[in-house]
Amino acid sequence: MSYQDQMALLQEKRRELRALEAQAERTAKNMRPLTEQDERELMELRARADETYRAAGRIGAPEPMSSDRPDTYRLRLAEGLKKHSATWKNADLVNAYAAGALDVAETQIYAEARAAGPTAGLAPGQMKPVDRSDGLHKVIEWVGNGAHFTDHFRRPAPRVVLKTREQCEDMVRTNAMQRVTEIVHRRPVPRPMRTGF
């Protein structure tokens, strides 16, 4: 074995050692108990991913498991939407996470998942059924974009006319004067007292 082969083997062993050290560090990090900050971060991650999961036609983002830490939960959320991304569909996100590229991958996956939602590919005014059934109930939701024949059955949006402050004050004064007038007109008129029998 030549000197160059030995150096190449040494470099490969160093890379393997670094990967094992990173894995051991992640394992040790996952063994510590969840802090309040971790729980807050898990809920923020879920709230952020929930919108994207719904846009992609899913019921919502999965809840964090008891063994999840913020970094592993973030990886699991991205893995759940990976099939909607043409760029990252066949990529190994664990390696992307180890290489520090999960931020880029996650951003692209979320954007492509939103774009490839249930309304993707529909022409304006076109609808299609999306089956959102669980084990007990059959639920079919119709999704689409633009105007559709069902718009004729919708009530028109309420119109709001905003008034200026002066107009509002005039209305209050007018209403107050009307109340005073009503009270004055409703008040019984006293009868004159009889002075004698």
Secondary structure as UniProt FT lines:
FT   HELIX           3..31
FT   HELIX           36..55
FT   TURN            56..57
FT   TURN            66..67
FT   HELIX           70..81
FT   HELIX           82..84
FT   TURN            86..90
FT   HELIX           93..98
FT   TURN            99..100
FT   HELIX           102..115
FT   TURN            118..121
FT   TURN            124..125
FT   STRAND          127..131
FT   STRAND          140..144
FT   HELIX           149..153
FT   HELIX           165..186
//
